Amino acid sequence: MFFSAALRAKAAGLIAQWGRHIRNLHKTAVQNGAGGALFVHRDTPENNPDTPFDFTPENYKRIEAIVGNYPEGHKAAAVLPVLDLAQRQNGWLPISAMNKVAEVLQVPPMRVYEVATFYTMYNRKPVGKYHIQVCTTTPCMLRNSDSILEAIQKKLGIKVGETTPDKLFTLIEVECLGACVNAPMVQINDNYYFIKKQRIEEAPGWLIQLSVQLDFGSGNESHTRQSLGFSLSLSFCPSPTHTLSLSQNNMKKNTS
């Protein structure tokens, strides 16, 4: 009886001591797919076969160039890049965009659906202008990506999988982005950001003051700077890798 009580007390102490290190479950792609939700389409007012979508004349020319990379009679091989083109034009992929891809490539719509539902980089619901993707796979998790994710949630006032009311930012948790040597890392739109954190062993519990400085020269630039105050510099064109140095109260940017 004494041993059992002592064991329970010891276990309770360990849980209290290490509880803060226990990783919370977020809305990963796998969780979102539970019960088939990730793979099932249901018509909504904003996403149905009648939702207007057509490629621009410029993108039709791009499609011709893409299809030209494949042997004659193998248009179906271009499904991935043409889906990506549709998403870049529209910001996300409604069912009507998938149908248009199938029509252009002369393949059954199901061939397009199965690709769009398999790859998580295809957005089947609207996302913000700036898509923040935090890697939380093992190497990044060990380098405290969870703290980064929590800090961004607090700063933006949204949870994983949500979009800010102004439609500027969407935050998601992603699996490995293939840059483990620089963990932890964040992807924003097409750009990778490798994050360094001083005294990383003390990172749990930090409320890191983060925000994004968006250098697009658009009318939203000043509004965005007010929304977020930490400095990540983005551009529409591929840019050199950015190394971000985070401390408890500030972040300095170094470009390589």
Secondary structure by P-SEA (a helix, b strand, c coil): caaaaaaaaaaaaaaaaccccccccccccccccccccccbbbbccccccccbbbbcaaaaaaaaaaaaaccccccccaaaaaaaaaaaacccccaaaaaaaaaaacccaaaaaaaaaacccccccccccbbbbbbcccccccccaaaaaaaaaaaaccccccccccccbbbbccccccccccccccccccbbbbbbbcccccccccccbbbbbccccccaaaaaaaaccbbbbbccccccbbbbbbcccbbbbbcc
